[in-house]
């Protein structure tokens, strides 16, 4: 199953099927600036998502799906249809997770792990790579261009405070909408999110981001 997830992600990003080009440093810098500029115009995002979580210790994958919502500058939520009732919600500095009926709510200022997750997810939506803590001394960024997509791979230097080893982002070339996100943890676990039917600039009900949900 783990191999299947790798293959699906590769197909969606069209890296294996299309001619690809690794961007030079100047081309990469130009792309990152364009990505940040375009993403900043997206006041809201709504899409379907399919999530695949891999647990390395068990060599097993768990799939889930639902609807994704984002409202600039600091609100996002994953409302799960399967399993129904599960939720991941970020509202400013508050983060709420509901898993199997169990609630975990925290203020990210008091929880470094939750703050790292909040910064990562919001930065992906904003297209703001610098907000992920990247710089010459903190990690490496590579960018690949294909016929239809851009793929960014972000690899962090080893850090005890950061559970992630790398992140892979795939953007539709036509409008720079995010179509897949893969977060690789140091322990071998990973999560892949595939987005489809994306709409931007449409009003999103504030209740979607209610952490008292």
Secondary structure as UniProt FT lines:
FT   HELIX           2..13
FT   TURN            14..17
FT   STRAND          21..22
FT   HELIX           25..40
FT   STRAND          44..55
FT   TURN            56..59
FT   STRAND          60..71
FT   TURN            72..74
FT   STRAND          75..82
FT   STRAND          84..91
FT   TURN            92..93
FT   STRAND          94..99
FT   TURN            100..101
FT   STRAND          102..107
FT   HELIX           108..110
FT   HELIX           112..126
FT   HELIX           129..132
FT   TURN            136..138
FT   STRAND          139..145
FT   STRAND          149..156
FT   TURN            160..161
FT   STRAND          164..172
FT   TURN            173..175
FT   STRAND          178..185
FT   TURN            186..187
FT   STRAND          190..200
FT   HELIX           206..209
FT   TURN            211..212
//
